[in-house]
């Protein structure tokens, strides 16, 4: 962009000197008017070229800044939440094994079914809508950049960056976010079921609802 501004300025100065020298040497008015028209058209061309290229660069900068910096930072935060949810599942499994010591063999199977349903809902309601949304956002931004002049390189560059961000940053961001929130609601429902089950079937193993609720935290 700065090189185009410099070329624009250099062309204006050079063409202005050339038009002034040609007007002083020749006395015909037709050549002077044609040189001024040529000068105006070239000036408008370079100004429009600078404008559209700067517009495309600004859109590409916003696109890259949003995808890379924001989603990378948020994915780091939700990675911590994901690890905390894994610890909550581990504590829940240990709690199962300690509570049902004579017959705790069936509970890893129940936990496996619960986790399978958990990740299926996560993929269905979090990952797939995000992929469609990010794809349409990518189409909107890349066509906005593509219709500016000299931005075909930015179009290809944005396409490969979109693939990288979608695989490494954005996918894990929504994955961790879905794991944390879906884990919270599923754990709350599961803990209510455990509490009423123990209260009804096993009075000797009665546990308080506060302990049951704050177990994953």
C-alpha positions in Angstrom: 0.0 0.0 0.0 2.8 2.4 0.8 4.6 1.5 -2.4 1.5 2.4 -4.3 1.2 5.7 -2.6 4.8 6.4 -3.4 4.2 5.4 -7.1 1.1 7.6 -7.1 3.1 10.6 -5.9 6.0 9.9 -8.2 3.6 9.6 -11.2 1.8 12.8 -10.3 5.1 14.8 -10.0 6.6 13.3 -13.2 3.5 13.7 -15.2 3.0 17.3 -14.0 6.5 18.2 -15.0 6.0 16.5 -18.4 2.7 18.3 -19.0 4.2 21.7 -18.0 7.2 21.2 -20.3 5.0 20.0 -23.2 2.6 22.9 -22.8 5.5 25.4 -22.9 7.1 23.8 -25.9 3.9 23.3 -27.9 1.3 26.0 -28.4 -1.6 23.8 -29.4 -4.5 23.6 -27.0 -5.6 20.1 -28.0 -2.4 18.4 -26.8 -2.6 20.3 -23.5 -6.2 19.2 -22.8 -5.5 15.6 -23.7 -2.4 15.5 -21.4 -4.5 16.9 -18.6 -7.2 14.4 -19.2 -4.6 11.6 -19.2 -3.2 13.0 -16.0 -6.6 13.1 -14.3 -7.5 9.5 -15.3 -4.1 8.1 -14.1 -4.5 10.0 -10.8 -8.0 8.6 -10.3 -6.8 5.1 -11.1 -4.0 5.2 -8.6 -6.2 6.7 -5.9 -8.9 4.1 -6.4 -6.2 1.4 -6.4 -4.9 2.7 -3.1 -8.4 2.9 -1.6 -9.5 -0.6 -2.6 -6.2 -2.2 -1.6 -6.2 -0.5 1.8 -9.8 -1.6 2.3 -9.0 -5.2 1.4 -5.9 -5.1 3.7 -8.0 -3.7 6.6 -10.7 -6.4 6.1 -8.0 -9.1 6.1 -6.4 -7.6 9.2 -9.7 -7.7 11.1 -10.4 -11.2 9.9 -7.0 -12.5 11.0 -7.0 -10.5 14.3 -10.5 -11.9 15.3 -9.7 -15.5 14.4 -6.1 -15.7 15.6 -5.9 -13.6 18.8 -9.4 -13.7 20.2 -10.1 -17.4 19.5 -6.6 -18.4 20.6 -7.0 -16.6 23.9 -10.5 -17.9 24.5 -9.5 -21.4 23.5 -6.8 -21.3 26.2 -9.4 -20.3 28.8 -11.7 -23.1 27.8 -8.9 -25.5 27.8 -8.6 -24.9 31.5 -12.4 -25.4 31.8 -12.1 -28.6 29.9 -9.3 -29.9 32.2 -11.5 -29.0 35.2 -14.4 -31.0 33.7 -12.1 -34.0 33.2 -11.1 -33.8 36.8 -14.8 -33.7 37.8 -15.4 -36.8 35.8 -12.5 -38.5 37.4 -13.7 -37.5 40.9 -17.1 -38.8 40.0 -15.7 -42.1 38.9 -13.7 -42.4 42.1 -16.8 -41.6 44.1 -18.7 -44.3 42.3 -16.0 -46.9 43.0 -15.8 -46.0 46.7 -19.6 -45.9 47.1 -20.4 -49.1 45.3 -17.4 -51.1 46.3 -19.0 -54.6 46.0 -20.6 -53.9 42.6 -18.7 -51.1 41.0 -18.0 -53.0 37.8 -21.2 -51.9 36.1 -20.5 -48.1 36.7 -17.7 -47.7 34.2 -20.0 -49.0 31.6 -22.7 -46.5 32.6 -20.1 -43.7 32.7 -19.0 -44.7 29.2 -22.6 -44.5 27.9 -23.0 -41.1 29.5 -19.7 -39.8 28.0 -20.6 -41.1 24.6 -24.0 -39.3 24.7 -22.2 -36.3 26.0 -19.7 -36.0 23.1 -22.4 -36.8 20.6 -24.5 -33.9 21.8 -21.4 -31.7 21.9 -20.6 -32.5 18.2 -24.2 -32.1 17.1 -25.0 -28.9 18.8 -21.7 -27.1 19.1 -19.2 -28.2 16.4 -21.5 -28.5 13.4 -23.2 -25.1 13.8 -19.9 -23.5 14.3 -18.5 -25.0 11.1 -21.4 -23.7 9.1 -21.2 -20.3 10.7 -17.5 -19.9 10.2 -17.7 -21.1 6.6 -20.3 -18.4 5.7 -18.3 -15.8 7.6 -15.2 -16.9 5.6 -17.2 -16.6 2.3 -18.4 -13.1 3.2 -15.0 -11.8 4.2 -13.0 -13.4 1.4 -15.4 -12.2 -1.3 -15.2 -8.7 0.3 -11.4 -8.9 0.0 -11.5 -10.5 -3.4 -13.5 -7.7 -5.1 -10.9 -5.2 -4.2 -8.0 -4.7 -6.6 -4.8 -6.8 -6.4 -6.2 -9.0 -3.6 -6.1 -12.4 -5.1 -3.0 -13.3 -3.0 -4.9 -12.2 0.1 -7.8 -14.4 -1.0 -5.6 -17.5 -1.2 -3.8 -16.6 2.0 -7.1 -16.1 3.9 -8.3 -19.5 2.6 -5.4 -21.4 4.0 -5.5 -19.4 7.2 -9.1 -20.2 7.5 -8.4 -23.9 7.3 -5.6 -23.7 9.8 -7.7 -21.7 12.3 -10.7 -23.9 11.9 -8.6 -27.0 12.6 -6.4 -25.8 15.3 -8.0 -22.8 17.0 -11.7 -22.3 16.4 -12.6 -26.0 16.5 -11.0 -26.5 19.9 -12.4 -23.2 21.2 -16.0 -24.3 20.6 -15.2 -27.9 21.6 -13.9 -26.8 25.0 -16.8 -24.3 25.5 -19.3 -27.1 24.7 -17.5 -29.5 27.0 -17.7 -27.1 29.9 -21.4 -26.0 29.5 -22.8 -29.4 28.5 -20.8 -31.0 31.2 -22.3 -28.6 33.8 -25.9 -29.3 32.8 -25.4 -33.0 32.4 -23.6 -33.2 35.7 -26.4 -31.3 37.4 -29.0 -33.7 36.0 -26.8 -36.7 36.8 -26.2 -35.6 40.4 -29.9 -35.0 40.9 -30.5 -38.6 39.7 -27.8 -39.9 42.0 -29.2 -38.0 45.0 -32.8 -39.2 44.5 -31.6 -42.8 43.8 -29.5 -42.9 47.0 -32.3 -41.3 49.0 -34.8 -43.8 47.8 -32.9 -47.0 47.4 -29.9 -46.7 49.8 -30.8 -44.8 53.0 -27.6 -45.9 54.6 -25.6 -44.2 51.8 -27.5 -40.9 52.2 -25.5 -38.0 50.9 -26.3 -34.3 51.2 -27.4 -32.4 48.0 -24.8 -29.7 48.6 -22.0 -32.3 48.5 -23.6 -33.8 45.4 -23.9 -30.5 43.6 -20.5 -29.0 44.4 -18.6 -32.2 43.6 -17.4 -31.1 40.1 -16.2 -27.7 41.3 
